[in-house]
Amino acid sequence: MNDVAPPDALRPAAAPEADEAPRHPFLVALGERVRTLRSRRGMTRKAVAVAADVSERHLANLEYGTGNASILVLLQVAQALQCSLSELLGDVTTSSPEWLLIRELLEHRNEADLRRVRVAIGGLLGGGTGVEPGSAGRHARIALIGLRGAGKSTLGQRLADDLGYAFIELSREIEKFAGCTINEIHALYGTPAYRRYERRALEEAIQIYPEVVIATPGGLVSDAANFNLLLSHCTTIWLQADPADHMGRVAAQGDMRPMAASREAMEDLKRILAGRSAFYSKADLHFNTSAYGLEDAFDALRTQVREVLGVG
């Protein structure tokens, strides 16, 4: 991939004109999948364009369903989004007869049925950590998920102190394994390497600590393998907040990553939240920190967690 984005990537891309020819439904659906995957990973259009070595305008046309991209361009975009080409095209379940048979069994099932199947499969196959999924250890491992600015670090530390548990900020553990900052990992080695460090840090936390509160990076849910590992071995809590609170808290910390280069930071944040909410919602508990001040938020969260753990 070239180190410098093509010239078109430096110019803002405009939406298609209202009076242009009707868009093909397949291209419209393809564009929506590209936008969804990009939002789920918290990547700007420019970042994906640079990673895929295509112009930002070309990528915008693809997202709007007006660009009939070549298969090679789609492959580059899929690689930039860390997904398979089949996922980008909308069908990940055609790779083997077993996949097809499993898909037929799961089609038209509701979310509750699918959740039961996922939990059962996780218990059957294990998580590869040496710790049995669904064991008593899951109960006493508390993992906080959600976007930056939800209060995972602040509330997580206080919750761990209250319970007498260890507290781990997974981002700091990732940096220890890599020997550099999160930003440097992405810049030097790319997202796939970051996900490997993330999994290593999560596996070690699960293996070492039977009682722990883990503050997870906001994007962990974007990696299905790492999120499955978390769900299998931890009681998960989605710390939610209103978009304005997310933005204000992050800005107060002096950290605008990954929205720093965007002139529409709030819209970017809302799109990231929308892309990840379906995954965050898989948590065992949901807790909205925007409904409370800090002290009240901790008291309410403490009460809910202690109730789940069965401690006074």
C-alpha positions as a printed Julia matrix, in Angstrom:
312×3 Matrix{Float64}:
   0.0     0.0     0.0
   1.26    3.51   -0.78
   2.22    5.66    2.2
   0.41    8.72    0.82
  -3.28    8.77   -0.08
  -4.14    9.53   -3.72
  -4.95   13.22   -4.39
  -8.71   12.56   -4.59
  -8.62   11.25   -1.0
  -7.75   14.77    0.16
 -10.95   16.26   -1.26
 -14.31   15.85    0.5
 -16.64   13.55   -1.37
 -20.11   14.78   -2.2
 -23.3    12.76   -2.1
 -24.74   11.7    -5.46
 -27.14   14.06   -7.21
 -30.84   13.48   -6.57
 -31.72   13.31  -10.27
 -29.17   10.7   -11.26
 -30.13    7.24  -12.53
 -31.62    4.79   -9.99
 -29.01    2.83   -8.11
 -28.85   -0.94   -8.34
 -30.17   -2.57   -5.11
 -27.09   -4.77   -4.83
 -24.76   -1.76   -4.99
 -26.88    0.11   -2.44
 -26.73   -2.86   -0.05
 -22.99   -3.24   -0.66
 -22.44    0.43    0.15
 -24.42    0.1     3.37
 -22.3    -2.86    4.45
 -19.12   -0.88    3.78
 -20.42    2.01    5.89
 -21.54   -0.33    8.68
 -18.21   -2.17    8.82
 -16.3     1.11    8.72
 -18.39    2.57   11.56
 -18.1    -0.58   13.65
 -14.33   -0.31   13.46
 -14.35    3.4    14.19
 -12.56    4.3    10.95
 -13.08    7.46    8.94
 -13.66    7.21    5.21
 -10.26    8.74    4.61
  -8.57    6.13    6.84
 -10.2     3.27    4.94
  -9.35    4.87    1.6
  -5.68    5.15    2.56
  -5.57    1.59    3.93
  -7.25    0.25    0.78
  -5.07    2.38   -1.53
  -8.1     3.86   -3.31
  -9.23    7.47   -3.57
 -11.67    8.81   -1.01
 -14.01    9.79   -3.85
 -13.95    6.22   -5.18
 -14.79    4.9    -1.72
 -17.58    7.47   -1.32
 -19.13    6.34   -4.6
 -18.97    2.75   -3.38
 -20.66    3.69   -0.09
 -23.41    5.62   -1.85
 -24.08    2.7    -4.21
 -23.11    4.63   -7.33
 -19.72    3.02   -7.95
 -19.47   -0.36   -9.66
 -16.1    -1.29   -8.19
 -13.88   -4.01   -9.61
 -13.38   -7.2    -7.64
  -9.79   -6.17   -6.87
 -10.92   -2.86   -5.4
 -13.51   -4.69   -3.28
 -10.77   -7.03   -2.09
  -8.61   -4.05   -1.08
 -11.53   -2.47    0.78
 -12.29   -5.76    2.56
  -8.67   -6.05    3.68
  -8.72   -2.47    4.94
 -11.85   -3.27    6.97
 -10.34   -6.52    8.3
 -13.15   -8.65    6.93
 -13.45  -11.32    4.29
 -14.58  -10.47    0.78
 -17.57  -12.78    1.25
 -18.62  -10.8     4.33
 -18.36   -7.57    2.39
 -20.51   -9.09   -0.35
 -23.06  -10.2     2.22
 -22.72  -13.98    2.5
 -20.2   -15.52    4.89
 -21.92  -18.89    5.13
 -21.11  -20.48    1.79
 -17.59  -21.72    2.45
 -18.48  -25.34    3.23
 -21.43  -27.77    3.4
 -21.33  -27.59    7.21
 -21.71  -23.82    7.1
 -24.71  -24.17    4.8
 -26.33  -26.77    7.06
 -25.72  -24.67   10.17
 -27.11  -21.61    8.42
 -30.29  -23.47    7.5
 -30.78  -24.48   11.16
 -30.33  -20.91   12.37
 -32.33  -19.07    9.73
 -35.45  -17.29   11.01
 -34.54  -17.89   14.67
 -35.1   -14.99   17.04
 -32.36  -13.25   19.02
 -33.09  -15.23   22.19
 -32.7   -18.55   20.37
 -29.5   -17.39   18.68
 -28.06  -16.28   22.02
 -28.75  -19.71   23.54
 -27.07  -21.37   20.56
 -24.02  -19.11   20.88
 -23.66  -19.81   24.59
 -24.05  -23.55   24.02
 -21.46  -23.55   21.24
 -19.08  -21.55   23.42
 -19.41  -24.1    26.2
 -18.92  -26.97   23.76
 -15.88  -25.62   21.95
 -14.17  -23.69   24.74
 -12.29  -20.43   24.49
  -8.68  -21.55   24.18
  -7.57  -19.9    27.44
  -7.3   -22.95   29.66
 -10.23  -21.6    31.71
 -13.53  -23.36   31.17
 -16.23  -21.04   29.76
 -19.33  -20.77   31.89
 -17.43  -21.83   35.0
 -17.76  -20.07   38.35
 -14.85  -17.86   37.3
 -17.01  -16.08   34.75
 -19.28  -14.89   37.54
 -16.52  -13.06   39.38
 -14.81  -11.54   36.36
 -16.49   -8.23   35.56
 -15.79   -6.72   32.13
 -16.92   -3.17   31.35
 -17.58   -2.5    27.67
 -18.66    0.62   25.78
 -17.27    3.67   24.0
 -14.57    5.86   25.46
 -16.07    8.4    27.84
 -18.64    6.02   29.33
 -16.76    5.83   32.65
 -15.12    2.4    32.35
 -11.81    3.41   33.94
 -13.21    5.63   36.68
 -16.1     3.4    37.71
 -14.11    0.22   37.09
 -11.37    1.19   39.54
 -13.91    2.16   42.22
 -15.9    -1.01   41.66
 -12.79   -3.17   41.97
 -11.76   -1.41   45.18
 -15.23   -1.9    46.62
 -15.32   -5.61   45.8
 -11.69   -6.27   46.75
 -10.95   -7.38   43.18
  -7.99   -6.64   40.95
  -8.5    -3.88   38.37
  -7.12   -4.07   34.83
  -7.26   -1.45   32.13
  -6.79   -3.67   29.11
  -5.39   -0.89   26.91
  -2.45   -0.47   29.3
  -1.81   -4.24   29.25
  -1.83   -4.2    25.45
   0.79   -1.45   25.48
   2.95   -3.47   27.88
   2.9    -6.48   25.56
   3.66   -4.36   22.49
   6.23   -2.11   24.14
   4.63    0.97   22.6
   1.44    3.02   22.71
  -1.88    2.04   21.14
  -1.43    4.73   18.48
   2.05    3.43   17.67
   0.78   -0.16   17.38
  -1.77    0.92   14.77
   0.69    3.18   12.95
   3.62    0.73   12.9
   1.95   -2.66   12.65
  -1.71   -2.13   11.74
  -5.02   -3.23   13.19
  -4.49   -7.02   12.8
  -1.4    -6.81   15.03
  -3.31   -4.72   17.54
  -6.05   -7.38   17.71
  -3.44  -10.06   18.41
  -2.03   -8.02   21.31
  -5.57   -7.4    22.53
  -6.34  -11.11   22.58
  -3.06  -11.93   24.33
  -3.76   -9.35   27.04
  -7.33  -10.59   27.49
  -6.29  -14.24   27.67
  -3.68  -13.47   30.31
  -6.15  -11.47   32.4
  -8.62  -14.36   32.31
  -5.97  -16.93   33.19
  -4.4   -14.98   36.07
  -7.36  -13.33   37.78
 -10.36  -15.3    39.05
 -11.75  -12.06   40.55
 -11.17   -8.94   38.48
 -12.77   -5.86   36.97
 -11.57   -5.28   33.41
 -12.02   -1.97   31.58
 -11.96   -2.93   27.91
 -11.11   -0.84   24.83
 -14.21    0.51   23.09
 -13.47   -1.34   19.86
 -12.99   -4.8    21.36
 -16.5    -5.78   20.26
 -15.43   -5.23   16.63
 -13.38   -8.42   16.74
 -15.73  -11.4    16.99
 -13.07  -13.77   18.35
 -12.02  -11.44   21.16
 -15.61  -10.51   22.0
 -16.62  -14.18   22.14
 -13.71  -14.79   24.52
 -14.88  -11.95   26.75
 -18.53  -13.1    26.76
 -17.51  -16.68   27.56
 -15.31  -15.83   30.54
 -16.68  -12.61   32.04
 -19.87  -11.06   33.31
 -20.17   -8.11   30.95
 -21.61   -4.66   31.66
 -22.31   -2.13   28.91
 -21.64    1.35   30.29
 -23.73    3.63   28.12
 -23.81    7.41   27.85
 -25.43   10.02   25.65
 -23.26   10.99   22.65
 -22.74   14.5    24.03
 -21.47   13.05   27.32
 -19.13   10.68   25.49
 -17.69   13.58   23.51
 -17.43   15.94   26.47
 -15.69   13.42   28.72
 -13.2    12.4    26.03
 -12.45   16.03   25.22
 -11.94   16.76   28.93
  -9.31   14.02   28.96
  -7.53   15.73   26.05
  -8.1    12.7    23.81
 -10.09   12.99   20.58
  -8.95    9.67   19.08
 -10.2     8.47   16.6
 -12.23   11.57   15.72
  -9.42   14.13   15.81
  -9.09   14.54   12.05
 -12.83   14.84   11.42
 -14.71   18.11   11.05
 -17.91   16.29   12.01
 -16.72   14.62   15.18
 -20.14   14.25   16.76
 -21.58   12.58   13.66
 -18.61   10.24   13.56
 -19.14    9.33   17.19
 -22.86    8.69   16.65
 -22.1     6.48   13.66
 -19.52    4.47   15.63
 -21.99    4.05   18.47
 -24.72    2.96   16.06
 -22.38    0.47   14.42
 -21.39   -1.11   17.73
 -24.58   -0.9    19.78
 -25.91   -4.25   18.59
 -22.71   -5.84   19.93
 -22.58   -3.84   23.16
 -26.18   -4.91   23.81
 -25.03   -8.54   24.22
 -23.71   -7.58   27.68
 -25.3    -9.16   30.75
 -26.09   -5.74   32.24
 -26.72   -2.31   30.7
 -26.01    0.8    32.78
 -26.5     4.39   31.54
 -24.0     6.68   33.25
 -25.62    9.81   31.77
 -28.52    9.37   34.18
 -26.31   10.04   37.24
 -23.54   12.14   38.69
 -20.34   10.27   39.49
 -21.17    9.35   43.09
 -24.73    8.32   42.29
 -23.56    6.38   39.24
 -21.11    4.38   41.35
 -23.69    3.69   44.05
 -26.26    2.47   41.51
 -23.72    0.37   39.6
 -22.36   -1.09   42.84
 -25.85   -2.15   43.89
 -26.54   -3.87   40.56
 -23.2    -5.67   40.45
 -23.41   -6.88   44.03
 -26.89   -8.19   43.32
 -25.6   -10.14   40.32
 -22.66  -11.5    42.34
 -24.89  -12.38   45.27
 -22.88  -10.39   47.8
 -24.18   -7.89   50.36
